[in-house]
Amino acid sequence: MMKLLTLFGSALAFSGASINPLLTTHNVTNTNHSLNATQDDFAESIDKISYSLSPGETQDFSLPNLLNLIQDLNNIHKETGKKVNLYGIPTWGVNNAEGLPLAFGYISSIAFTNLGMLLNADEVVFQETSLLFTARDNRDLQAVLHYQVCGLYQQVELFKVTTPNIPIEQENLQISFSLSYFVSEK
């Protein structure tokens, strides 16, 4: 019975997944603010970071374009009173300065659920999005959304990856995040 539930859950998760290409031609948040509930919209952010890490060193980077994307979607809800519905599973990617992919994937189902609820919350204030980068034999990357609700500071992990593909020194490493959504009545 447990195997059937697991298979059913996996089928549901992948049936709604959309694979969006990693676009690396610009460094701005691209959101389409159409309020037509029948139209699907696509939003993407690309942040660039430059760094030089020593083995074992950890550094924290801000991702302002990702923060703007999330704030823009929350503002659609706050300004119109409508619901922002995520569909498919949001994707993230890490590309080098030439646009070649080094790592990519989907956010976790927990992050997907939390992000969907936060986008439709009136009392949430998004503080920052950050990328924690640790240089080891493999590189550890963790993207976190920091927010405040009723005076309490919280955070949700958007994605985490360990990979040897990312160099410990790089100019203009591109961190992309994309999602599909539509707006509907509550």
Buried (B, 14 or more C-beta within 10 A) or exposed (E): EEEEEEEEEEEEEEEEBBEBEBBBEEEEBBBEEEEEEEEBBBBBBBBBBEBEBEEEEEBEBEBEBBBBBBBBBBBBBBEEEBBBBBBBBBBBBBBBEEEEBBBBBBBBEEBBEBBBEBBBEEEBBBBBBBBBBBBBEEBBBBBBBBBEEEEEEEBBBBBBBBBEEBBBEBEEBBBBBBBBBBBEEE
